[in-house]
């Protein structure tokens, strides 16, 4: 994360705590993140030097006024004025990190070669909840066909790789090490 984006994310989180609306702000951030993912040029427009601050403010108001809090609107406008609109995702990630840390939430991403069934997701969630006792586990799933099989878990900067791809790579390295 860039330092400025981190500062902005921390400032937004602290403001939401002072205003006692951190949970609401998390939900509203979801709206913003979805909008940016659907329209990747949005942040580029807000960062464009040829567009005046007033025009950028109008764009933010048109897109989000009435959908998010005034504090979040002001944050978006300030990010555009300071030239970090392209780093909004990083600021929002910092906000989410602080929110999750303060609320005992662990986010785990399960990456598999095929979509996980509901039963498998529930079993995985149960196992992860026992690993992180006292914390709430949020499970996200993604599909990566290159894994060939098995699963990779990413959480709190850690990686547990039980994929077929990783096992084959490990086997290859052992073979190469014994023949070298």
Secondary structure, 3 states (H helix, E strand, C coil): CCHHHHHHHHHHHHHHHHCCCHHHHHHHHHHHHHHHHHCCHHHHHHHCCCCCHHHHHHHHHHHHECCECHHHHHHHHHHHHCCCHHHHHHHHHHHHHHHHHHCCEEEEEEEECCCCCHHHHHHHHHHHHHHCCCCEEEEEEEECHHHCCCEEEEECCEEEECCHHHHHHHHHHHHHHHHC
